[in-house]
Amino acid sequence: MLRSIIPREQVFFDNFEKICALMTKAGQQLRTMLEKGGPYGEAAHRIKGLESEADELTHRSIETLHKTFVTPLDRQDILRLIVGLDDILDTTEAVSSLLELYNPRKTMQEARRLADLLVEGTEKVAVMVGLLRQLSKQSDRLRALAVDLNHLENEADQAYQQAIARLFQEENDPKELIKWKDILELIEAATDRCEDVGDIIEGIVLENA
């Protein structure tokens, strides 16, 4: 009986890691969008495809959670982690959709900086998720990565504030100002979602210490 259940537990880790791969790729493609500038349609469509793949994995994971008797982590922790990872990708996709919709004339350097921080955040989240398979052995490293994500989010907050300040000081076109204000807010929100997942994983570590 247990042998038939235990392999099924690994599906959660497999799905977490697959979502992380899609999440990291979406962040990288968003950064490329901001580096290259418009037109944004084709790249936004690719990121939407990644987000749709992640949605399917999310739904499949939740369905498996309801059907699995023995789970590798607390059920609520698994659900929070699934939703948290999906939120990162959803927010990244929302940025790409907004770029396509607004089609700003030029790219702000600060937006590229925020995208760099987002990519770094997704990469750290992916490492943390991969380490969950060896939770008891990797607890110290997981806590250190959670601290790194907190520092990264603080850096993103500062970059966002500097970007908004320059935007209001230098942008004379009200339409462009509104466009970039919305875009910057969403990129910063995506970095927030990375920190949220780091906090979830840190909580899992503490619960299992």
Residue, then its C-alpha position, 0 to 999 in steps of 0.5 A: m500500500l505504502r509503495s503505491i502512495i510514496p511515488r505519488e508524493q514526488v509528483f508535488f516536487d516534480n510539479f513545483e520544479k516544472i512551474c519554477a522552470l516556467m516562472t524563471k523563463a518568463g522572467q527572463q523573457l520579460r527582461t528581454m522584452l524590456e531590453k529590446g523594446g517594442p513591438y511587444g506582441e510576440a514576446a507577450h504571447r510567448i509569456k502567456g503560453l508559459e503562464s498557461e502551462a503553469d496554470e495547468l500544472t497548478h490545477r493538476s497539483i491541487e487535484t493531486l493534493h485532494k487525492t493523495f493520502v500521504t503528502p510530503l509536506d503539510r497540505q496547507d503548505i503545499l497549497r500555499l506554495i502552489v498558489g505562491l508560485d502561480d502568483i509570480l508567473d501570473t504577475t510576470e505575465a500581467v507585466s508583459s500584457l501591459l507592455e503590449l497594451y500600452n506600447p510605451r515609446k521607450t524603455m526606462q532604464e529602471a524598468r530593466r533594473l527591476a526586471d534584473l531583480l525579478v529574474e534573480g528572485t525567480e532563480k533563488v525561488a527555483v533553488m529553494v524549491g529544488l532543495l525542498r526534496q532534502l528539507s532536513k539536510q538543507s534547512d540552513r541554506l534554505r533560511a539563508l536564501a530566504v534572507d537573500l530574497n528579503h534583501l533582494e526585495n528591499e533592493a527592488d523597493q529602492a529601485y522602484q522608488q527611484a524610478i517613480a521619482r525620476l518618472f514624475q520629475e522628467e516625464n512630460d507626457p501624461k500618457e507615458l507617465i501613467k503607462w510607466k507608473d503602472i508597469l513599474e508597479l507590476i514589476e515591483a509586485a512580481t518581486d514581492r511575490c518572490e519574497d512571499v514564496g521565500d517566506i512560505i518556504e522559510g515557514i515550512v523549514l521552521e515547522n519541520a525543524 
